[in-house]
């Protein structure tokens, strides 16, 4: 990965971090426990609980992705950045642009 690609990737990661933080903030609100006063009816409460569960799962996924993106941003200037953590071969730049938090090449990620 050349320096221009790293600059572009760094910008992409920073943008993704900002989006993740916004999503986490929004999801934290909807993942809060469902208050008993939401019991307008059995279906409404069940829907609220279901929505809360979905929001909680999405929140966890976003928090995990944020952590991985921050790790990528921390390591982007290291010489081994962009090499597969399993086989050591370079991860294609296109993959890193699509999933900047990737630490494995496609072949190793699939196995």
Number of C-alpha atoms within 10 A of each C-alpha: 14 7 9 9 13 18 12 11 21 20 13 18 23 14 11 19 20 12 14 21 14 12 15 21 12 13 20 15 13 18 20 13 12 16 10 8 7 13 13 9 9 10 10 12 17 14 12 19 18 13 15 20 16 14 20 19 14 17 22 14 14 20 16 13 17 21 15 17 23 17 12 20 20 12 13 17 13 8 9 13 18 27 18 20 17 12 12 13 13 16 21 15 16 9 15 20 17 11 14 21 21 20 21 22 21 13 11 12 12 7 5
